[in-house]
Amino acid sequence: MYNNPRSEIFDSWSEDYDQDVHSGEFPFEGYSQVLATVLREASLEPGMAVLELGPGTGILTARLVDLGCRVLALDFSAKMIEKAQARAPRARFVQADLLGEWPDELGDELFDRILSTYLFHEFRQPVKVRLLRRLAGRLAPGGRIVLGDIAFPDGRTRAAAMVQHPDEWDEEEESWAAEEDLSTLAAAGLRGSYTQVSSCGGVFVIEPGEDWAMGISPG
């Protein structure tokens, strides 16, 4: 287990999380539509092995289980996991931090899909890229990563949102600017596409690039 002091913030948030994400207010405008888009882009089938990152209270997790997927979910908040386990008891939950040591429960397992919603904005762009490259190595053949998050078409739109919503902006976080981020991912050997879902929410589909297909992991 990774001991991250920020987990205490999410432990406290677990009581109000569902209400907040369904409020329709920035930065969760279009939350339900973002989750629906993630599910559509994931093209899930019964029996698929799915790794979910940052399940929160298990809103997406429950849908994955209902679709017949085998779900392993990682979250660094014990209280969030407690809520998620109650909502999706057939999923496996492990308390872990993606920026620390990955849990033994992962073993050498490969996943058909790796999904995450409203997590990656917690990380700066270099960390996002490094983590996504690592996750790409955990995909089974034909697998993909699908991320729904706080995201904007480009840096200009993101900057305008920062001015419009100063009280809701966390300087420790970095929401996506899709145009710039897709270029950076491509340079790192990851092929990606992006769909803007709401004014502040979007969905990325990320797959290993051609180098991975040829057995070469670009440096």
C-alpha positions in Angstrom: 0.0 0.0 0.0 1.2 3.5 -0.8 0.8 6.1 1.9 -0.2 9.3 0.2 -1.4 12.1 2.5 -3.9 13.3 -0.2 -5.9 10.0 0.4 -7.2 11.7 3.5 -8.9 14.3 1.4 -10.7 11.6 -0.6 -11.6 9.7 2.5 -13.4 12.8 3.7 -14.9 13.4 0.2 -16.4 9.9 0.0 -19.5 10.9 1.9 -20.5 13.7 -0.6 -18.8 12.3 -3.7 -21.9 11.0 -5.4 -23.8 14.2 -4.8 -21.0 16.3 -6.1 -20.3 14.5 -9.3 -24.0 14.5 -10.2 -24.4 18.2 -9.4 -24.0 19.3 -13.0 -21.7 22.0 -11.9 -18.1 22.6 -12.9 -15.9 20.6 -13.1 -18.4 17.7 -13.3 -20.7 19.1 -16.0 -21.7 16.2 -18.2 -20.5 13.6 -15.7 -23.1 11.0 -16.6 -22.4 11.6 -20.3 -18.7 11.2 -19.8 -19.2 7.8 -18.2 -21.6 6.7 -20.9 -19.0 7.7 -23.5 -16.3 5.7 -21.7 -18.5 2.6 -21.8 -19.3 3.1 -25.5 -15.7 3.6 -26.4 -14.6 0.6 -24.4 -16.7 -1.8 -26.4 -17.0 -4.1 -23.5 -17.9 -7.8 -23.8 -18.8 -10.3 -21.0 -15.7 -12.0 -19.6 -13.3 -9.2 -20.4 -10.6 -8.5 -17.8 -10.8 -4.8 -16.8 -8.5 -2.8 -14.7 -10.2 0.3 -13.3 -8.1 3.1 -11.8 -9.6 5.4 -9.2 -13.1 3.9 -9.0 -14.2 6.3 -6.3 -17.5 5.1 -4.9 -17.9 2.5 -7.6 -20.4 4.2 -10.0 -18.6 3.0 -13.1 -17.5 -0.2 -11.4 -21.0 -1.4 -10.8 -21.8 -0.9 -14.5 -18.7 -2.9 -15.5 -19.7 -5.8 -13.3 -23.3 -5.7 -14.6 -21.9 -6.0 -18.2 -20.2 -9.3 -17.1 -16.6 -8.0 -16.9 -14.0 -9.3 -14.4 -13.0 -6.1 -12.6 -9.9 -5.3 -10.6 -10.1 -1.7 -9.2 -7.3 0.3 -7.6 -7.9 3.3 -5.4 -5.7 5.0 -2.7 -8.7 6.0 -0.5 -9.9 3.3 1.9 -13.2 5.1 2.4 -13.9 5.3 -1.3 -13.2 1.6 -1.6 -15.6 0.9 1.3 -18.3 2.7 -0.6 -17.4 1.0 -3.9 -17.3 -2.5 -2.5 -20.8 -2.0 -1.1 -22.0 -0.9 -4.6 -20.1 -3.5 -6.6 -19.4 -6.5 -4.4 -18.4 -8.8 -7.3 -15.5 -6.6 -8.2 -12.0 -6.9 -6.6 -10.7 -3.8 -4.9 -7.2 -3.1 -3.8 -5.9 0.0 -1.9 -2.9 1.3 -3.8 -1.4 4.4 -5.3 -0.5 4.4 -9.0 2.5 6.6 -8.3 3.9 4.2 -5.7 4.6 0.5 -5.8 2.0 -1.4 -7.7 0.2 -4.0 -5.6 1.1 -7.7 -5.7 -2.5 -8.4 -6.6 -1.7 -7.2 -10.2 0.8 -10.0 -10.7 1.6 -10.4 -14.4 -2.0 -10.1 -15.5 -2.9 -8.4 -18.8 -6.1 -6.6 -19.2 -8.5 -6.2 -22.2 -9.4 -2.8 -21.0 -7.9 -0.2 -18.6 -10.5 2.4 -17.7 -10.4 5.5 -15.5 -12.7 8.4 -14.8 -11.8 11.7 -13.2 -8.4 10.6 -12.0 -5.6 11.6 -14.4 -6.2 15.4 -14.0 -4.5 14.8 -10.6 -1.2 14.4 -12.5 1.1 16.7 -14.4 1.6 15.9 -18.1 4.9 14.2 -17.7 3.5 11.9 -15.0 0.4 11.2 -17.2 2.6 10.1 -20.1 4.9 8.0 -17.9 2.0 6.3 -16.3 0.1 5.7 -19.5 3.2 4.1 -21.1 3.5 1.8 -18.1 -0.2 0.9 -18.3 0.1 0.2 -22.0 2.5 -2.6 -21.1 -0.4 -4.1 -19.2 -2.8 -4.4 -22.1 -3.6 -7.7 -23.7 -3.4 -7.9 -27.5 -6.1 -5.7 -28.9 -6.6 -3.9 -25.6 -7.1 -0.2 -25.1 -7.1 2.4 -22.4 -10.2 4.6 -22.1 -10.1 7.7 -19.8 -12.9 10.1 -19.0 -11.8 13.3 -17.2 -11.8 17.0 -16.8 -10.5 18.0 -20.2 -10.6 20.7 -22.8 -9.9 20.8 -26.5 -6.7 22.9 -26.2 -4.7 25.0 -23.8 -6.5 28.2 -24.7 -9.9 26.8 -23.7 -8.4 25.4 -20.5 -6.9 28.8 -19.6 -10.3 30.4 -20.2 -11.9 27.9 -17.8 -9.3 28.7 -15.2 -10.3 32.4 -15.4 -14.0 31.6 -15.3 -13.8 29.1 -12.4 -11.0 30.3 -10.1 -12.5 29.0 -6.9 -12.9 25.4 -8.3 -9.4 25.3 -9.7 -6.7 23.3 -7.9 -3.2 24.4 -8.7 -1.8 21.0 -7.8 -3.8 19.4 -10.6 -3.5 19.6 -14.4 -6.6 19.0 -16.4 -6.2 17.9 -20.0 -5.6 20.1 -23.1 -6.4 17.4 -25.7 -4.6 19.0 -28.7 -1.3 19.3 -26.9 -1.6 16.1 -24.9 -2.4 13.9 -27.9 0.8 15.2 -29.6 2.8 14.4 -26.5 1.3 10.9 -26.3 2.1 10.3 -30.0 5.7 11.3 -29.4 5.8 8.8 -26.6 4.6 6.0 -28.8 0.9 6.0 -27.8 -1.9 6.4 -30.4 -4.8 8.4 -29.1 -8.2 10.0 -30.0 -10.4 12.4 -28.1 -14.0 13.2 -27.8 -15.2 16.4 -26.1 -18.4 15.5 -24.2 -19.2 18.7 -22.2 -17.6 22.1 -21.7 -15.1 20.6 -19.2 -15.3 16.9 -19.8 -13.9 14.5 -22.4 -12.9 11.0 -23.2 -9.5 9.7 -24.5 -9.0 6.3 -26.2 -5.3 5.3 -26.0 -3.6 2.3 -27.6 -0.1 1.2 -28.1 1.5 2.6 -31.2 3.0 0.7 -34.1 6.3 0.3 -32.3 4.5 -1.7 -29.6 2.8 -3.9 -32.2 6.3 -4.7 -33.6 7.5 -5.6 -30.1 9.4 -2.4 -29.6 8.7 -0.1 -26.7 9.9 3.3 -27.6 12.3 5.0 -25.2 
